[in-house]
Amino acid sequence: MNKEIILEETDRMPKKKSPALIICAIIIMIVSLIVCGYFYWSIENQVLPDLSEAAGNQFRDAKTAMSEEVYNGFYRASFDLAEERHHTKNSVSINIGSINEEANLEVLEVSDVEFIVMGEEDNDNNITAWLEVPGKGIFTVNMEIGEFLIDNERHNVTVRIPNPELTNFSVDYKNVKKILFKNDIFNDSISVGEDIARNEINEGYNKIKDKLKSDPDFYKSAEDSATAIITNLVLALNPDIPDLNVTIEFFD
C-alpha cells in the first residue's frame, strides 16, 4: 500500500527541462529582440522623419495660405478706406468763371520802330524826308473757340486754345519823329510835305506789322505769356484747390 502511494506522488513531481529547449528559447528571444529593435529603428529613422517632413510641409503651406489671406484682407480693407477718403477729398468743382467767353484775351503787347527815308530822287518835288515811325501791336487769344477739359477728381484742367494772333496793330502817331525834312526852294507847299509824311507813315506801318507777324520769337513770347495768364486766372478762381494742375495746349 505504501508503494502505491509513493508512485502516485512520484507522478505529481515536475520533470526537469532539457538544456536544448532552454537554448532554443533564448535564441528565439534574442532574434525577437533584434527584429523588434530593427523595426523600431526603421520607424525612428525613416517613417517618422517622413511623416514629420510631410506634416511640416503641410503646416508651412497652411501658414503661407493663411498669411496671404490675412494680407489680402488687410490690403483690400486699406484700399477701400483710402479710396473712400480719396473720393471724399477730391469732391470739388473746378471753376473757370467766364474765361471761355473772352473772344480777344490780350496776352502780349509788342512794339517796334522803322526809319523811313525818302530822297529827292524818290519824288517829283525834290523833297527829302526822314521819319522815325514807331508802331505797337497786341497778341490775343480767342477763348470762345477754346476747349476746357476739367477733371474734378484728379484736380486737373487742360485748356486747348488757338495760337495767339496779332489782332491789334497801330502806329504810335504821338511819337512819330521828323528826323529830316528838306523842301525844294521852288516848292514849299505844306500839303505836299503832309502827303509825303503820310506815305512814309503808311510805309512804316506795313513794314512793322509784317515784321511782327513773321517773327517766330514774338509768337513764342505770346504763347508763354498766354500760358502764364490763363494758368493764373484759373488758379485765382479756385483758391480752395491748392494742388490744382493747369495744362495749356495750342492748336492752329
Solvent accessible surface area in square Angstrom, and as a share of the most:
residue,aa,sasa,rsa
1,M,184,0.82
2,N,114,0.58
3,K,148,0.63
4,E,116,0.52
5,I,81,0.41
6,I,105,0.53
7,L,100,0.50
8,E,99,0.44
9,E,92,0.41
10,T,75,0.44
11,D,122,0.63
12,R,180,0.66
13,M,132,0.59
14,P,125,0.78
15,K,190,0.81
16,K,201,0.85
17,K,162,0.69
18,S,50,0.32
19,P,99,0.62
20,A,61,0.48
21,L,117,0.58
22,I,87,0.44
23,I,101,0.51
24,C,70,0.42
25,A,50,0.38
26,I,86,0.44
27,I,93,0.47
28,I,114,0.58
29,M,123,0.55
30,I,88,0.44
31,V,78,0.45
32,S,52,0.33
33,L,123,0.61
34,I,112,0.57
35,V,90,0.52
36,C,83,0.50
37,G,39,0.37
38,Y,147,0.56
39,F,131,0.54
40,Y,139,0.53
41,W,133,0.47
42,S,21,0.14
43,I,50,0.25
44,E,72,0.32
45,N,74,0.38
46,Q,102,0.45
47,V,73,0.42
48,L,77,0.38
49,P,59,0.37
50,D,90,0.46
51,L,108,0.54
52,S,73,0.47
53,E,108,0.48
54,A,46,0.36
55,A,58,0.45
56,G,22,0.21
57,N,60,0.31
58,Q,129,0.58
59,F,137,0.57
60,R,136,0.50
61,D,97,0.50
62,A,58,0.45
63,K,125,0.53
64,T,75,0.43
65,A,59,0.46
66,M,129,0.58
67,S,60,0.39
68,E,98,0.44
69,E,122,0.55
70,V,78,0.45
71,Y,145,0.55
72,N,64,0.33
73,G,28,0.27
74,F,142,0.59
75,Y,124,0.47
76,R,141,0.52
77,A,62,0.48
78,S,68,0.44
79,F,110,0.46
80,D,88,0.46
81,L,85,0.42
82,A,58,0.45
83,E,67,0.30
84,E,112,0.50
85,R,159,0.58
86,H,84,0.37
87,H,80,0.36
88,T,99,0.58
89,K,152,0.64
90,N,11,0.06
91,S,92,0.59
92,V,42,0.24
93,S,93,0.60
94,I,13,0.06
95,N,71,0.36
96,I,27,0.14
97,G,39,0.38
98,S,71,0.46
99,I,15,0.08
100,N,60,0.31
101,E,120,0.54
102,E,76,0.34
103,A,36,0.28
104,N,83,0.42
105,L,28,0.14
106,E,98,0.44
107,V,8,0.05
108,L,43,0.22
109,E,112,0.50
110,V,13,0.08
111,S,77,0.50
112,D,36,0.19
113,V,58,0.33
114,E,28,0.13
115,F,119,0.50
116,I,4,0.02
117,V,91,0.52
118,M,32,0.14
119,G,14,0.13
120,E,77,0.34
121,E,150,0.67
122,D,87,0.45
123,N,30,0.15
124,D,145,0.75
125,N,49,0.25
126,N,70,0.36
127,I,1,0.00
128,T,18,0.10
129,A,1,0.00
130,W,99,0.35
131,L,10,0.05
132,E,36,0.16
133,V,0,0.00
134,P,18,0.11
135,G,2,0.02
136,K,90,0.38
137,G,1,0.01
138,I,37,0.19
139,F,0,0.00
140,T,4,0.02
141,V,1,0.00
142,N,53,0.27
143,M,0,0.00
144,E,103,0.46
145,I,103,0.52
146,G,20,0.19
147,E,78,0.35
148,F,33,0.14
149,L,86,0.43
150,I,72,0.37
151,D,44,0.23
152,N,61,0.31
153,E,79,0.35
154,R,166,0.61
155,H,11,0.05
156,N,50,0.26
157,V,1,0.00
158,T,30,0.17
159,V,0,0.00
160,R,80,0.29
161,I,0,0.00
162,P,17,0.10
163,N,44,0.23
164,P,2,0.01
165,E,107,0.48
166,L,17,0.08
167,T,64,0.37
168,N,68,0.35
169,F,28,0.12
170,S,51,0.33
171,V,10,0.06
172,D,37,0.19
173,Y,142,0.54
174,K,194,0.82
175,N,78,0.40
176,V,36,0.21
177,K,118,0.50
178,K,139,0.59
179,I,89,0.45
180,L,71,0.35
181,F,64,0.27
182,K,116,0.49
183,N,52,0.26
184,D,33,0.17
185,I,152,0.77
186,F,181,0.75
187,N,33,0.17
188,D,112,0.58
189,S,41,0.27
190,I,137,0.70
191,S,65,0.42
192,V,31,0.18
193,G,9,0.09
194,E,93,0.42
195,D,70,0.36
196,I,11,0.05
197,A,30,0.23
198,R,127,0.46
199,N,85,0.44
200,E,0,0.00
201,I,25,0.13
202,N,77,0.40
203,E,73,0.33
204,G,0,0.00
205,Y,66,0.25
206,N,80,0.41
207,K,92,0.39
208,I,0,0.00
209,K,63,0.26
210,D,92,0.48
211,K,85,0.36
212,L,0,0.00
213,K,96,0.41
214,S,86,0.56
215,D,42,0.22
216,P,100,0.63
217,D,102,0.53
218,F,47,0.19
219,Y,62,0.24
220,K,117,0.49
221,S,50,0.32
222,A,0,0.00
223,E,48,0.22
224,D,75,0.39
225,S,26,0.17
226,A,0,0.00
227,T,52,0.30
228,A,51,0.39
229,I,56,0.29
230,I,0,0.00
231,T,30,0.17
232,N,92,0.47
233,L,68,0.34
234,V,0,0.00
235,L,70,0.35
236,A,75,0.58
237,L,67,0.33
238,N,5,0.02
239,P,112,0.70
240,D,112,0.58
241,I,6,0.03
242,P,130,0.82
243,D,89,0.46
244,L,14,0.07
245,N,79,0.40
246,V,22,0.13
247,T,56,0.33
248,I,25,0.13
249,E,74,0.33
250,F,57,0.24
251,F,61,0.25
252,D,157,0.81
